[in-house]
């Protein structure tokens, strides 16, 4: 592959990802609003679970939710199915992420959560999947399968999931009214912490 072809492929990939986000944005509606309210009003902890690339997106989502003033943690199915699922309580909420909705470990986590009275929400592409059926709420996150690398690798869908999570965090932040001053108390590290905690000059 020469330089021109490489750049053409790179641009096409990026354009496909932009298109996927635009399609998501145009399709936002009641399911998004319901999910945003659930996240904002949860009186317990928000747990996020997933495997593979969904785990990477889920870990980031839990982190940013916490930075928005909502207590959140990623709960690995690898640990959850070996006893750690017992940390979930009835006033908690579990967000289960899966593109296809047939990841056995994730679905087992949801079943445990349901048994414990936890509110369960599926972030999923396939709304006819097992995950969508066993969760109490479903947030569809559609992306074009043909846009995935080789048609299977979660690339564009990962961007779509991340964008949906960012949109939810934006709404949650507005609802909670969490301030930069509050964030500075728990985020003193790095350049962000320095900017948040340094005296402001006029």
ZADO-1210 file (C-alpha; in nm, 4 decimals, padded with zeros to 6 digits):
<atoms>
<atom x="00.0000" y="00.0000" z="00.0000" code="UNK" pos="1"/>
<atom x="00.1355" y="00.3420" z="-00.0913" code="UNK" pos="2"/>
<atom x="00.0915" y="00.6719" z="00.0916" code="UNK" pos="3"/>
<atom x="-00.2064" y="00.7903" z="-00.1130" code="UNK" pos="4"/>
<atom x="-00.4038" y="00.4705" z="-00.0610" code="UNK" pos="5"/>
<atom x="-00.3232" y="00.4673" z="00.3108" code="UNK" pos="6"/>
<atom x="-00.4506" y="00.8230" z="00.3545" code="UNK" pos="7"/>
<atom x="-00.7618" y="00.7464" z="00.1501" code="UNK" pos="8"/>
<atom x="-00.8404" y="00.4454" z="00.3680" code="UNK" pos="9"/>
<atom x="-00.7786" y="00.6433" z="00.6868" code="UNK" pos="10"/>
<atom x="-01.0078" y="00.9253" z="00.5767" code="UNK" pos="11"/>
<atom x="-01.2811" y="00.6843" z="00.4689" code="UNK" pos="12"/>
<atom x="-01.2661" y="00.5137" z="00.8083" code="UNK" pos="13"/>
<atom x="-01.2955" y="00.8462" z="00.9902" code="UNK" pos="14"/>
<atom x="-01.5813" y="00.9614" z="00.7688" code="UNK" pos="15"/>
<atom x="-01.7685" y="00.6384" z="00.8410" code="UNK" pos="16"/>
<atom x="-01.7280" y="00.6948" z="01.2132" code="UNK" pos="17"/>
<atom x="-01.8515" y="01.0531" z="01.1829" code="UNK" pos="18"/>
<atom x="-02.1518" y="00.9269" z="00.9863" code="UNK" pos="19"/>
<atom x="-02.2275" y="00.6690" z="01.2557" code="UNK" pos="20"/>
<atom x="-02.2384" y="00.9414" z="01.5215" code="UNK" pos="21"/>
<atom x="-02.4610" y="01.1616" z="01.3045" code="UNK" pos="22"/>
<atom x="-02.7084" y="00.8758" z="01.2597" code="UNK" pos="23"/>
<atom x="-02.7124" y="00.8194" z="01.6366" code="UNK" pos="24"/>
<atom x="-02.7697" y="01.1886" z="01.7067" code="UNK" pos="25"/>
<atom x="-03.0646" y="01.2043" z="01.4687" code="UNK" pos="26"/>
<atom x="-03.2217" y="00.8977" z="01.6298" code="UNK" pos="27"/>
<atom x="-03.2103" y="01.0158" z="01.9919" code="UNK" pos="28"/>
<atom x="-03.5463" y="01.0017" z="02.1654" code="UNK" pos="29"/>
<atom x="-03.7380" y="00.8519" z="02.4559" code="UNK" pos="30"/>
<atom x="-03.4957" y="00.5675" z="02.5294" code="UNK" pos="31"/>
<atom x="-03.2081" y="00.8155" z="02.5625" code="UNK" pos="32"/>
<atom x="-03.4068" y="01.0459" z="02.7897" code="UNK" pos="33"/>
<atom x="-03.5201" y="00.7540" z="03.0081" code="UNK" pos="34"/>
<atom x="-03.1615" y="00.6372" z="03.0452" code="UNK" pos="35"/>
<atom x="-03.0358" y="00.9875" z="03.1279" code="UNK" pos="36"/>
<atom x="-03.3000" y="01.0186" z="03.4001" code="UNK" pos="37"/>
<atom x="-03.2137" y="00.6779" z="03.5445" code="UNK" pos="38"/>
<atom x="-02.8466" y="00.7722" z="03.5649" code="UNK" pos="39"/>
<atom x="-02.9190" y="01.1125" z="03.7171" code="UNK" pos="40"/>
<atom x="-03.1673" y="00.9861" z="03.9749" code="UNK" pos="41"/>
<atom x="-02.9937" y="00.6666" z="04.0877" code="UNK" pos="42"/>
<atom x="-02.9724" y="00.6742" z="04.4678" code="UNK" pos="43"/>
<atom x="-02.7168" y="00.3948" z="04.4857" code="UNK" pos="44"/>
<atom x="-02.4121" y="00.3132" z="04.2781" code="UNK" pos="45"/>
<atom x="-02.3999" y="00.2812" z="03.9018" code="UNK" pos="46"/>
<atom x="-02.2154" y="-00.0299" z="03.7893" code="UNK" pos="47"/>
<atom x="-02.1016" y="-00.0694" z="03.4302" code="UNK" pos="48"/>
<atom x="-02.0098" y="-00.4066" z="03.2848" code="UNK" pos="49"/>
<atom x="-01.8933" y="-00.5475" z="02.9533" code="UNK" pos="50"/>
<atom x="-01.6218" y="-00.7580" z="02.7926" code="UNK" pos="51"/>
<atom x="-01.3728" y="-00.6892" z="02.5139" code="UNK" pos="52"/>
<atom x="-01.3991" y="-00.3428" z="02.3614" code="UNK" pos="53"/>
<atom x="-01.7231" y="-00.2903" z="02.5545" code="UNK" pos="54"/>
<atom x="-01.5184" y="-00.3203" z="02.8725" code="UNK" pos="55"/>
<atom x="-01.2865" y="-00.0448" z="02.7515" code="UNK" pos="56"/>
<atom x="-01.5800" y="00.1831" z="02.6701" code="UNK" pos="57"/>
<atom x="-01.7534" y="00.0899" z="02.9947" code="UNK" pos="58"/>
<atom x="-01.4494" y="00.1679" z="03.2077" code="UNK" pos="59"/>
<atom x="-01.4253" y="00.5116" z="03.0479" code="UNK" pos="60"/>
<atom x="-01.8000" y="00.5704" z="03.0920" code="UNK" pos="61"/>
<atom x="-01.7889" y="00.4879" z="03.4629" code="UNK" pos="62"/>
<atom x="-01.4910" y="00.7198" z="03.5089" code="UNK" pos="63"/>
<atom x="-01.6554" y="01.0160" z="03.3342" code="UNK" pos="64"/>
<atom x="-01.9864" y="00.9613" z="03.5156" code="UNK" pos="65"/>
<atom x="-01.7978" y="00.9863" z="03.8430" code="UNK" pos="66"/>
<atom x="-01.6362" y="01.3078" z="03.7213" code="UNK" pos="67"/>
<atom x="-01.9914" y="01.4354" z="03.6603" code="UNK" pos="68"/>
<atom x="-02.0832" y="01.3772" z="04.0245" code="UNK" pos="69"/>
<atom x="-02.2471" y="01.0356" z="03.9861" code="UNK" pos="70"/>
<atom x="-02.0839" y="00.7512" z="04.1787" code="UNK" pos="71"/>
<atom x="-01.9915" y="00.4858" z="03.9249" code="UNK" pos="72"/>
<atom x="-01.7620" y="00.1862" z="03.8950" code="UNK" pos="73"/>
<atom x="-01.6760" y="-00.0672" z="03.6268" code="UNK" pos="74"/>
<atom x="-01.7557" y="-00.4224" z="03.7378" code="UNK" pos="75"/>
<atom x="-01.5673" y="-00.6874" z="03.5429" code="UNK" pos="76"/>
<atom x="-01.7658" y="-01.0018" z="03.4639" code="UNK" pos="77"/>
<atom x="-01.4472" y="-01.1985" z="03.5284" code="UNK" pos="78"/>
<atom x="-01.4600" y="-01.0874" z="03.8922" code="UNK" pos="79"/>
<atom x="-01.8358" y="-01.0497" z="03.9174" code="UNK" pos="80"/>
<atom x="-01.9055" y="-01.4120" z="03.8284" code="UNK" pos="81"/>
<atom x="-01.6641" y="-01.5234" z="04.0983" code="UNK" pos="82"/>
<atom x="-01.8371" y="-01.3505" z="04.3872" code="UNK" pos="83"/>
<atom x="-01.7883" y="-00.9790" z="04.3294" code="UNK" pos="84"/>
<atom x="-02.1411" y="-00.9437" z="04.1860" code="UNK" pos="85"/>
<atom x="-02.2499" y="-00.9518" z="04.5493" code="UNK" pos="86"/>
<atom x="-02.1461" y="-00.5874" z="04.5741" code="UNK" pos="87"/>
<atom x="-02.4597" y="-00.4835" z="04.3804" code="UNK" pos="88"/>
<atom x="-02.7549" y="-00.3686" z="04.5923" code="UNK" pos="89"/>
<atom x="-03.1216" y="-00.3058" z="04.5173" code="UNK" pos="90"/>
<atom x="-03.0833" y="00.0725" z="04.4935" code="UNK" pos="91"/>
<atom x="-02.8028" y="00.0371" z="04.2363" code="UNK" pos="92"/>
<atom x="-02.8143" y="00.0432" z="03.8578" code="UNK" pos="93"/>
<atom x="-02.6259" y="-00.1863" z="03.6206" code="UNK" pos="94"/>
<atom x="-02.5393" y="-00.0715" z="03.2692" code="UNK" pos="95"/>
<atom x="-02.4548" y="-00.3759" z="03.0563" code="UNK" pos="96"/>
<atom x="-02.2728" y="-00.3029" z="02.7303" code="UNK" pos="97"/>
<atom x="-02.2545" y="-00.5394" z="02.4350" code="UNK" pos="98"/>
<atom x="-02.2764" y="-00.4824" z="02.0619" code="UNK" pos="99"/>
<atom x="-02.4348" y="-00.8159" z="01.9779" code="UNK" pos="100"/>
<atom x="-02.5996" y="-00.8763" z="02.3133" code="UNK" pos="101"/>
<atom x="-02.4975" y="-01.2414" z="02.3307" code="UNK" pos="102"/>
<atom x="-02.1866" y="-01.2250" z="02.5511" code="UNK" pos="103"/>
<atom x="-02.2514" y="-01.5027" z="02.8005" code="UNK" pos="104"/>
<atom x="-02.0620" y="-01.3411" z="03.0874" code="UNK" pos="105"/>
<atom x="-02.2410" y="-01.0083" z="03.0505" code="UNK" pos="106"/>
<atom x="-02.5819" y="-01.1734" z="03.0352" code="UNK" pos="107"/>
<atom x="-02.5026" y="-01.3744" z="03.3471" code="UNK" pos="108"/>
<atom x="-02.4150" y="-01.0524" z="03.5273" code="UNK" pos="109"/>
<atom x="-02.7523" y="-00.9068" z="03.4299" code="UNK" pos="110"/>
<atom x="-02.9370" y="-01.2141" z="03.5553" code="UNK" pos="111"/>
<atom x="-02.7629" y="-01.1845" z="03.8917" code="UNK" pos="112"/>
<atom x="-02.8451" y="-00.8137" z="03.9068" code="UNK" pos="113"/>
<atom x="-03.2110" y="-00.8833" z="03.8307" code="UNK" pos="114"/>
<atom x="-03.2224" y="-01.1413" z="04.1089" code="UNK" pos="115"/>
<atom x="-03.0835" y="-00.8816" z="04.3509" code="UNK" pos="116"/>
<atom x="-03.3391" y="-00.6168" z="04.2571" code="UNK" pos="117"/>
<atom x="-03.0900" y="-00.4002" z="04.0686" code="UNK" pos="118"/>
<atom x="-03.2178" y="-00.1822" z="03.7840" code="UNK" pos="119"/>
<atom x="-03.0644" y="-00.3087" z="03.4597" code="UNK" pos="120"/>
<atom x="-03.0042" y="-00.1184" z="03.1366" code="UNK" pos="121"/>
<atom x="-02.8733" y="-00.2638" z="02.8105" code="UNK" pos="122"/>
<atom x="-02.6535" y="-00.0542" z="02.5827" code="UNK" pos="123"/>
<atom x="-02.6783" y="-00.2731" z="02.2739" code="UNK" pos="124"/>
<atom x="-02.6892" y="-00.2721" z="01.8942" code="UNK" pos="125"/>
<atom x="-02.9131" y="-00.5770" z="01.8528" code="UNK" pos="126"/>
<atom x="-03.2437" y="-00.4971" z="02.0229" code="UNK" pos="127"/>
<atom x="-03.3644" y="-00.8535" z="01.9598" code="UNK" pos="128"/>
<atom x="-03.0699" y="-01.0035" z="02.1500" code="UNK" pos="129"/>
<atom x="-03.0717" y="-01.1919" z="02.4780" code="UNK" pos="130"/>
<atom x="-02.9262" y="-00.8909" z="02.6584" code="UNK" pos="131"/>
<atom x="-03.2032" y="-00.6624" z="02.5354" code="UNK" pos="132"/>
<atom x="-03.4672" y="-00.9142" z="02.6434" code="UNK" pos="133"/>
<atom x="-03.3398" y="-00.9651" z="02.9974" code="UNK" pos="134"/>
<atom x="-03.2718" y="-00.6001" z="03.0847" code="UNK" pos="135"/>
<atom x="-03.5467" y="-00.3762" z="03.2184" code="UNK" pos="136"/>
<atom x="-03.4438" y="-00.0850" z="02.9963" code="UNK" pos="137"/>
<atom x="-03.2780" y="-00.0785" z="02.6544" code="UNK" pos="138"/>
<atom x="-03.0759" y="00.1989" z="02.4913" code="UNK" pos="139"/>
<atom x="-03.0233" y="00.1029" z="02.1256" code="UNK" pos="140"/>
<atom x="-02.6846" y="00.2049" z="01.9860" code="UNK" pos="141"/>
<atom x="-02.6907" y="00.1268" z="01.6162" code="UNK" pos="142"/>
<atom x="-02.3910" y="00.1292" z="01.3841" code="UNK" pos="143"/>
<atom x="-02.3412" y="-00.0032" z="01.0325" code="UNK" pos="144"/>
<atom x="-02.1791" y="-00.3518" z="01.0468" code="UNK" pos="145"/>
<atom x="-02.0096" y="-00.2896" z="00.7112" code="UNK" pos="146"/>
<atom x="-01.8145" y="-00.0043" z="00.8721" code="UNK" pos="147"/>
<atom x="-01.6348" y="-00.2376" z="01.1134" code="UNK" pos="148"/>
<atom x="-01.2842" y="-00.3473" z="01.0158" code="UNK" pos="149"/>
<atom x="-01.3160" y="-00.6810" z="00.8358" code="UNK" pos="150"/>
<atom x="-01.6867" y="-00.6539" z="00.9130" code="UNK" pos="151"/>
<atom x="-01.6328" y="-00.7887" z="01.2645" code="UNK" pos="152"/>
<atom x="-01.3803" y="-00.5851" z="01.4657" code="UNK" pos="153"/>
<atom x="-01.5531" y="-00.3351" z="01.6946" code="UNK" pos="154"/>
<atom x="-01.4178" y="-00.0074" z="01.5581" code="UNK" pos="155"/>
<atom x="-01.7006" y="00.2166" z="01.4382" code="UNK" pos="156"/>
<atom x="-01.9381" y="00.0616" z="01.6923" code="UNK" pos="157"/>
<atom x="-01.6908" y="00.1446" z="01.9698" code="UNK" pos="158"/>
<atom x="-01.6902" y="00.5077" z="01.8594" code="UNK" pos="159"/>
<atom x="-02.0714" y="00.5034" z="01.8495" code="UNK" pos="160"/>
<atom x="-02.0949" y="00.3580" z="02.2004" code="UNK" pos="161"/>
<atom x="-01.8440" y="00.6134" z="02.3307" code="UNK" pos="162"/>
<atom x="-02.0341" y="00.9005" z="02.1693" code="UNK" pos="163"/>
<atom x="-02.3598" y="00.7853" z="02.3261" code="UNK" pos="164"/>
<atom x="-02.1899" y="00.7663" z="02.6653" code="UNK" pos="165"/>
<atom x="-02.0493" y="01.1169" z="02.6230" code="UNK" pos="166"/>
<atom x="-02.3945" y="01.2495" z="02.5307" code="UNK" pos="167"/>
<atom x="-02.5421" y="01.0903" z="02.8421" code="UNK" pos="168"/>
<atom x="-02.2675" y="01.2381" z="03.0584" code="UNK" pos="169"/>
<atom x="-02.3355" y="01.5847" z="02.9149" code="UNK" pos="170"/>
<atom x="-02.7020" y="01.5598" z="03.0143" code="UNK" pos="171"/>
<atom x="-02.6250" y="01.4064" z="03.3543" code="UNK" pos="172"/>
<atom x="-02.3761" y="01.6843" z="03.4296" code="UNK" pos="173"/>
<atom x="-02.6392" y="01.9461" z="03.3482" code="UNK" pos="174"/>
<atom x="-02.9003" y="01.7713" z="03.5631" code="UNK" pos="175"/>
<atom x="-02.6758" y="01.7223" z="03.8658" code="UNK" pos="176"/>
<atom x="-02.5275" y="02.0721" z="03.8474" code="UNK" pos="177"/>
<atom x="-02.1857" y="01.9367" z="03.9411" code="UNK" pos="178"/>
<atom x="-01.9373" y="02.2240" z="03.9357" code="UNK" pos="179"/>
<atom x="-01.5690" y="02.2569" z="03.8404" code="UNK" pos="180"/>
<atom x="-01.5013" y="02.3421" z="04.2050" code="UNK" pos="181"/>
<atom x="-01.6498" y="02.0113" z="04.3163" code="UNK" pos="182"/>
<atom x="-01.4567" y="01.8253" z="04.0491" code="UNK" pos="183"/>
<atom x="-01.1367" y="01.9921" z="04.1674" code="UNK" pos="184"/>
<atom x="-01.1800" y="01.8322" z="04.5110" code="UNK" pos="185"/>
<atom x="-01.1616" y="01.4811" z="04.3669" code="UNK" pos="186"/>
<atom x="-00.9473" y="01.5486" z="04.0588" code="UNK" pos="187"/>
<atom x="-00.6374" y="01.7293" z="04.1906" code="UNK" pos="188"/>
<atom x="-00.3980" y="01.5321" z="03.9703" code="UNK" pos="189"/>
<atom x="-00.2564" y="01.6082" z="03.6268" code="UNK" pos="190"/>
<atom x="-00.3052" y="01.9118" z="03.4075" code="UNK" pos="191"/>
<atom x="-00.6820" y="01.9016" z="03.4660" code="UNK" pos="192"/>
<atom x="-00.6357" y="01.9088" z="03.8421" code="UNK" pos="193"/>
<atom x="-00.3831" y="02.1883" z="03.8157" code="UNK" pos="194"/>
<atom x="-00.6226" y="02.3968" z="03.6081" code="UNK" pos="195"/>
<atom x="-00.9110" y="02.3279" z="03.8458" code="UNK" pos="196"/>
<atom x="-00.7254" y="02.4053" z="04.1667" code="UNK" pos="197"/>
<atom x="-00.4925" y="02.6892" z="04.0667" code="UNK" pos="198"/>
<atom x="-00.5976" y="03.0425" z="04.1682" code="UNK" pos="199"/>
<atom x="-00.7787" y="03.2234" z="03.8883" code="UNK" pos="200"/>
<atom x="-00.6244" y="03.5500" z="03.7789" code="UNK" pos="201"/>
<atom x="-00.8372" y="03.8308" z="03.6436" code="UNK" pos="202"/>
</atoms>
